[in-house]
Amino acid sequence: MSLTQIGIVGGYGATGRAVAGKLLRSCDAALVIGGRDPSRLNSLASELGSRVSAIPVDVMDSRSLDEFCGPCSIVVNCGGPVFRLQHRVAQASLRSRCHYVDAAGMSIVKERMLPNGRMIEDLGLRFVVSAGWMPGLTELLPVYAHARAKSQMDSIDSLSVYFSDSGEWSDNALRDAAWFIHRTGLVRSGYFRKGEWVHTRMSEAARRVDLGDGIGLRRFNMFFMPEQREVGRRLTDCEVRVYSYLAGFQNALAATVVALLPLPEALGVRLLRGVFRRNRLPLRGFVAAHVLGRSEGRRAVLKAGISFEAGRDYWINAIALATVARKISSGSAVQPGVHFLSDAVEPVSFMEELQRAGLHQSETMEFCDWEQLGCRYR
């Protein structure tokens, strides 16, 4: 199969446009954008130039999907909402023997495609899901930080992850978030200890942490997305704790209402949009990973972070998607089979590629004692 054509489903959406722009600058493949509105497709294709063509596609129709995916070597799915679309585009990609890259979270696509995982692997196909910002980079950074710490520390005690998002996301993204929160409901807090889930007391479920410039001292609450749970299960040499920033009582109440009540879709979207806006910090979104361990007999902490500012919401969502698609198109190492992003790529080299593509990533290594750490984690 000649890797010459990359199809982008949802190509005229904000993430699809950002993916197309990045691929045009980073690889030589021809692009085809797909969506339901021919006029919007043709307008965008004309704007992007001669390497881009347009094919109308109805993601709810199998025949239409097959016609779109058939000529493609790689399909990047930017359509949604995921809870309605499910794994339809992934199935069409498999029928057409295409590689597949998807921003879809909540583990829906991976779970539905895993029964075909051996076939996909035997065909040499790469199906990389949860490969955007959140999920995606929010899991890649902790795996990267752990790998970097292993190369610099004698032993690792714990990995703590802190993340927040206050971006201006689409209604479809917020529909997915509301659906997932309601499906999950209120769950008991916990963390992973050497790959095993451990419940924790309510008093231990929150932590105040000073994350420095642009964030400062904030209160975080334990919260694992499905992709982050997979990271916790995989890292069996340490404790893994994940915390999300939720600003104030009003946000906590809104999240609880969405979790417990069967709300009209529009109301759930409105409540979550309010949560995202009230979460707003000087940085629009961030993920920080702190790895505690020992190096040369001394206590040490490795800190790694990713952040983005206002106006970069869809840029941050597209950068990993485009980089994975480019790596597949060039024959670079991406694991065959069905994988989350953090398991599909080698984290250190992939992070270096993201930095070359413009991602802001910080990293420091400090030596300290537990008393000093206690001042920062309280």
C-alpha positions as CSV (number, residue, x, y, z in Angstrom):
1,M,0.0,0.0,0.0
2,S,1.5,3.4,-1.0
3,L,1.2,5.9,1.8
4,T,0.4,8.9,-0.3
5,Q,-3.1,10.0,0.7
6,I,-4.4,11.0,4.2
7,G,-8.1,11.4,4.7
8,I,-9.4,13.7,7.4
9,V,-13.0,13.0,8.6
10,G,-14.5,16.2,10.0
11,G,-12.1,18.1,7.8
12,Y,-13.7,21.5,8.0
13,G,-14.1,21.5,11.8
14,A,-11.7,23.4,13.9
15,T,-9.5,20.3,14.8
16,G,-9.7,19.0,11.2
17,R,-8.6,22.3,9.7
18,A,-5.7,22.4,12.2
19,V,-4.6,18.9,11.4
20,A,-4.8,19.6,7.6
21,G,-2.6,22.7,8.1
22,K,0.0,20.9,10.1
23,L,0.2,18.0,7.6
24,L,0.6,20.3,4.7
25,R,3.6,21.8,6.4
26,S,5.2,18.6,7.7
27,C,4.7,15.9,5.0
28,D,4.3,15.5,1.2
29,A,1.1,13.3,1.3
30,A,-2.0,14.4,-0.6
31,L,-4.9,15.2,1.7
32,V,-8.6,14.6,1.3
33,I,-11.0,16.3,3.6
34,G,-14.5,14.8,4.3
35,G,-17.7,16.2,5.8
36,R,-21.4,16.5,5.1
37,D,-21.5,20.0,3.6
38,P,-20.0,20.0,0.0
39,S,-19.9,23.8,-0.2
40,R,-17.8,24.1,3.0
41,L,-15.6,21.2,1.9
42,N,-14.9,22.7,-1.5
43,S,-14.3,26.2,0.0
44,L,-11.7,24.9,2.4
45,A,-10.0,22.7,-0.2
46,S,-9.6,25.7,-2.5
47,E,-8.2,27.7,0.5
48,L,-5.7,25.0,1.4
49,G,-4.3,24.5,-2.1
50,S,-3.8,21.9,-4.8
51,R,-2.7,19.1,-2.6
52,V,-6.1,19.0,-0.9
53,S,-9.2,17.5,-2.4
54,A,-12.7,17.2,-0.9
55,I,-15.1,14.2,-0.7
56,P,-18.5,14.5,1.0
57,V,-19.0,11.8,3.6
58,D,-21.9,10.9,6.0
59,V,-20.2,9.3,9.0
60,M,-23.4,7.5,9.9
61,D,-23.6,5.7,6.6
62,S,-21.3,2.7,6.0
63,R,-21.3,3.0,2.2
64,S,-20.4,6.6,2.3
65,L,-17.6,5.9,4.8
66,D,-16.3,3.1,2.6
67,E,-16.2,5.4,-0.4
68,F,-14.2,8.0,1.5
69,C,-11.8,5.6,3.2
70,G,-11.2,3.4,0.1
71,P,-8.6,5.5,-1.6
72,C,-6.8,6.5,1.6
73,S,-3.7,5.1,3.2
74,I,-4.4,6.8,6.6
75,V,-7.6,8.2,8.0
76,V,-7.6,10.8,10.7
77,N,-11.0,11.0,12.4
78,C,-11.9,14.5,13.8
79,G,-15.6,13.9,13.8
80,G,-18.0,13.6,16.7
81,P,-19.7,13.4,19.1
82,V,-17.9,10.1,19.9
83,F,-20.8,8.7,21.9
84,R,-23.0,8.8,18.8
85,L,-20.3,8.1,16.2
86,Q,-18.9,5.2,18.2
87,H,-16.3,3.2,16.1
88,R,-17.9,3.5,12.7
89,V,-15.0,5.3,11.1
90,A,-12.5,2.9,12.6
91,Q,-14.5,0.0,11.2
92,A,-14.5,1.5,7.7
93,S,-10.8,2.1,8.0
94,L,-10.3,-1.6,8.7
95,R,-12.5,-2.6,5.9
96,S,-10.4,-0.4,3.6
97,R,-7.1,-1.6,5.1
98,C,-6.2,2.0,6.2
99,H,-4.2,3.1,9.2
100,Y,-6.3,5.0,11.6
101,V,-5.7,8.0,14.0
102,D,-8.4,9.4,16.3
103,A,-8.8,12.0,19.0
104,A,-11.8,10.1,20.5
105,G,-11.6,9.7,24.2
106,M,-13.5,7.7,26.8
107,S,-11.9,4.4,25.5
108,I,-15.0,3.7,23.3
109,V,-13.1,3.2,20.0
110,K,-10.3,1.1,21.6
111,E,-12.7,-1.2,23.4
112,R,-14.8,-1.7,20.3
113,M,-11.8,-2.4,18.0
114,L,-9.8,-4.6,20.4
115,P,-11.6,-7.8,19.2
116,N,-10.0,-7.1,15.8
117,G,-6.7,-6.2,17.4
118,R,-4.9,-9.4,16.2
119,M,-6.2,-8.9,12.6
120,I,-5.1,-5.2,12.6
121,E,-1.7,-6.1,13.9
122,D,-1.2,-9.0,11.4
123,L,-2.1,-6.6,8.6
124,G,0.6,-4.2,9.8
125,L,-2.0,-1.5,10.4
126,R,-1.7,1.2,13.1
127,F,-4.8,2.2,15.0
128,V,-3.9,5.0,17.4
129,V,-6.8,6.4,19.4
130,S,-7.1,9.0,22.2
131,A,-4.4,10.9,20.3
132,G,-5.3,14.5,20.8
133,W,-4.8,16.9,23.8
134,M,-7.1,15.5,26.5
135,P,-6.9,12.5,26.2
136,G,-3.6,12.1,24.4
137,L,-0.9,14.5,25.5
138,T,-2.3,14.3,29.1
139,E,-1.2,10.7,29.1
140,L,1.9,10.9,26.9
141,L,3.6,13.5,29.3
142,P,3.4,11.2,32.4
143,V,4.8,8.3,30.4
144,Y,7.5,10.5,29.0
145,A,8.4,11.9,32.5
146,H,8.6,8.3,33.9
147,A,10.9,7.3,31.1
148,R,13.1,10.3,31.7
149,A,13.2,9.7,35.4
150,K,14.2,6.0,34.9
151,S,17.2,7.1,32.9
152,Q,18.3,9.5,35.7
153,M,17.2,8.0,39.0
154,D,18.2,4.8,40.8
155,S,14.6,4.2,41.9
156,I,11.2,5.8,41.5
157,D,8.7,6.2,44.4
158,S,5.8,8.0,42.8
159,L,4.4,9.8,39.8
160,S,1.8,12.6,40.3
161,V,0.0,14.1,37.4
162,Y,-1.9,17.5,37.6
163,F,-4.0,18.8,34.7
164,S,-6.5,21.4,33.8
165,D,-8.4,22.6,30.7
166,S,-10.4,25.8,30.2
167,G,-10.5,25.8,26.4
168,E,-13.3,27.0,24.2
169,W,-14.3,23.6,22.9
170,S,-17.1,22.7,20.5
171,D,-20.6,21.6,21.5
172,N,-19.7,18.1,20.3
173,A,-16.7,17.9,22.6
174,L,-18.8,19.1,25.5
175,R,-21.6,16.6,24.6
176,D,-19.0,13.9,24.8
177,A,-17.8,15.2,28.2
178,A,-21.3,15.4,29.6
179,W,-22.1,11.9,28.4
180,F,-19.0,10.4,29.9
181,I,-19.4,12.1,33.3
182,H,-23.0,10.9,33.5
183,R,-22.1,7.4,32.4
184,T,-19.3,7.2,35.0
185,G,-21.2,8.8,37.8
186,L,-19.6,9.6,41.2
187,V,-16.7,7.2,41.8
188,R,-14.6,6.6,44.9
189,S,-11.2,8.2,44.7
190,G,-8.1,6.1,44.5
191,Y,-4.7,5.6,42.9
192,F,-2.4,2.9,41.5
193,R,0.2,1.3,43.6
194,K,2.6,-0.7,41.5
195,G,-0.2,-1.4,38.9
196,E,-2.9,-2.2,41.4
197,W,-5.9,0.1,42.2
198,V,-6.1,1.3,45.8
199,H,-9.0,3.2,47.3
200,T,-8.2,6.3,49.3
201,R,-9.9,8.2,52.0
202,M,-11.8,11.4,51.2
203,S,-9.2,13.4,53.2
204,E,-6.5,12.2,50.8
205,A,-8.5,12.8,47.6
206,A,-7.5,16.5,47.4
207,R,-4.2,18.2,47.4
208,R,-2.9,21.8,47.2
209,V,0.1,22.1,45.0
210,D,2.3,25.0,43.9
211,L,3.0,24.5,40.2
212,G,4.8,27.8,39.7
213,D,4.6,30.4,37.0
214,G,1.3,30.7,35.2
215,I,-0.5,28.4,37.7
216,G,0.6,29.0,41.3
217,L,-0.8,27.3,44.3
218,R,-4.1,25.5,43.4
219,R,-6.3,22.8,44.8
220,F,-6.5,19.6,42.8
221,N,-8.8,16.6,43.2
222,M,-8.1,13.0,42.3
223,F,-9.6,12.1,38.9
224,F,-8.6,9.4,36.4
225,M,-9.8,9.3,32.8
226,P,-9.8,5.8,31.2
227,E,-6.6,6.5,29.4
228,Q,-4.9,7.6,32.6
229,R,-6.0,4.4,34.3
230,E,-4.2,2.5,31.6
231,V,-1.0,4.4,32.4
232,G,-1.5,3.6,36.1
233,R,-1.8,-0.1,35.3
234,R,1.3,-0.1,33.1
235,L,3.7,1.6,35.5
236,T,4.3,-1.1,38.0
237,D,7.4,0.3,39.7
238,C,5.7,3.2,41.6
239,E,2.6,4.8,42.8
240,V,0.6,6.8,40.2
241,R,-1.8,9.6,41.3
242,V,-3.7,11.8,38.9
243,Y,-5.4,15.1,40.0
244,S,-7.6,17.5,38.1
245,Y,-8.1,21.2,38.8
246,L,-11.7,22.2,39.5
247,A,-12.2,25.8,40.6
248,G,-14.6,26.4,43.5
249,F,-17.9,25.0,44.8
250,Q,-20.0,26.1,41.8
251,N,-17.9,23.9,39.5
252,A,-18.0,21.0,41.9
253,L,-21.8,21.3,42.1
254,A,-22.2,21.5,38.3
255,A,-20.0,18.4,37.8
256,T,-22.1,16.5,40.4
257,V,-25.4,17.5,38.7
258,V,-24.1,16.3,35.3
259,A,-22.9,13.0,36.9
260,L,-26.1,12.2,38.8
261,L,-29.0,13.6,36.7
262,P,-30.3,12.6,33.2
263,L,-30.1,16.2,31.9
264,P,-31.2,17.5,28.5
265,E,-28.2,17.5,26.2
266,A,-28.2,21.3,25.8
267,L,-28.2,21.9,29.6
268,G,-25.3,19.5,30.1
269,V,-23.3,21.4,27.5
270,R,-24.2,24.7,29.1
271,L,-23.2,23.5,32.6
272,L,-19.8,22.1,31.4
273,R,-19.0,25.2,29.3
274,G,-19.5,27.2,32.5
275,V,-17.1,24.8,34.3
276,F,-14.4,25.3,31.7
277,R,-14.7,29.0,31.8
278,R,-14.6,29.2,35.6
279,N,-11.5,27.0,35.5
280,R,-9.7,29.7,33.6
281,L,-6.1,30.4,34.7
282,P,-3.3,32.4,33.1
283,L,-2.6,29.3,31.1
284,R,-5.6,28.0,29.1
285,G,-4.6,24.4,29.7
286,F,-1.7,22.3,31.2
287,V,-0.5,18.9,32.3
288,A,2.3,18.6,34.8
289,A,4.0,15.4,35.9
290,H,6.2,15.1,39.0
291,V,8.3,12.0,39.5
292,L,9.7,11.4,43.0
293,G,12.6,9.1,43.5
294,R,16.3,8.7,44.5
295,S,19.4,9.5,42.5
296,E,22.9,8.8,43.8
297,G,21.4,8.3,47.3
298,R,19.6,11.6,47.3
299,R,15.9,12.4,47.1
300,A,15.1,13.9,43.7
301,V,12.0,15.1,41.8
302,L,11.8,15.3,38.0
303,K,9.2,17.8,36.8
304,A,7.8,17.9,33.3
305,G,5.0,20.1,31.9
306,I,3.0,21.0,28.8
307,S,0.9,24.1,28.5
308,F,-1.0,26.1,25.9
309,E,-2.4,29.7,25.9
310,A,-5.6,31.3,24.7
311,G,-6.2,30.8,21.0
312,R,-4.3,27.6,20.8
313,D,-7.1,25.2,21.9
314,Y,-7.5,23.4,18.6
315,W,-3.8,23.7,17.8
316,I,-2.9,21.7,20.9
317,N,-5.6,19.1,20.0
318,A,-4.2,18.7,16.4
319,I,-0.5,18.6,17.0
320,A,-0.3,15.0,18.2
321,L,-2.9,13.8,15.6
322,A,-0.9,15.3,12.8
323,T,2.5,14.0,14.1
324,V,1.2,10.4,14.4
325,A,-0.2,10.5,10.9
326,R,3.0,12.0,9.6
327,K,5.1,9.3,11.3
328,I,2.9,6.5,9.9
329,S,3.1,8.1,6.4
330,S,6.9,8.2,6.5
331,G,7.3,4.6,7.9
332,S,8.6,5.8,11.3
333,A,8.1,3.6,14.3
334,V,4.4,3.4,15.5
335,Q,3.2,0.2,17.1
336,P,1.0,-2.0,14.9
337,G,-2.4,-2.9,16.4
338,V,-4.9,-0.9,18.5
339,H,-3.3,1.4,21.0
340,F,-3.7,4.6,23.0
341,L,-1.2,7.3,22.0
342,S,0.9,6.8,25.1
343,D,1.4,3.1,24.2
344,A,1.7,3.5,20.4
345,V,4.9,5.6,20.3
346,E,8.2,5.8,22.0
347,P,7.5,8.7,24.4
348,V,10.9,10.4,24.5
349,S,11.5,10.6,20.7
350,F,7.9,11.5,20.1
351,M,8.0,14.3,22.6
352,E,11.1,15.6,20.8
353,E,9.1,15.6,17.5
354,L,6.3,17.5,19.1
355,Q,8.8,20.1,20.4
356,R,10.1,20.5,16.9
357,A,6.5,21.0,15.7
358,G,6.1,23.9,18.2
359,L,4.9,22.3,21.4
360,H,6.0,24.1,24.6
361,Q,7.4,21.4,27.0
362,S,9.4,22.1,30.1
363,E,11.6,19.8,32.3
364,T,13.7,20.2,35.4
365,M,15.4,17.8,37.8
366,E,15.8,18.9,41.5
367,F,17.4,17.4,44.5
368,C,15.6,18.0,47.8
369,D,14.4,16.5,51.1
370,W,10.9,15.5,52.1
371,E,10.4,18.6,54.2
372,Q,11.0,20.8,51.3
373,L,8.6,18.8,49.2
374,G,6.0,19.1,51.9
375,C,5.9,22.8,51.5
376,R,4.9,22.4,47.8
377,Y,2.4,19.6,48.2
378,R,-0.1,20.4,51.0
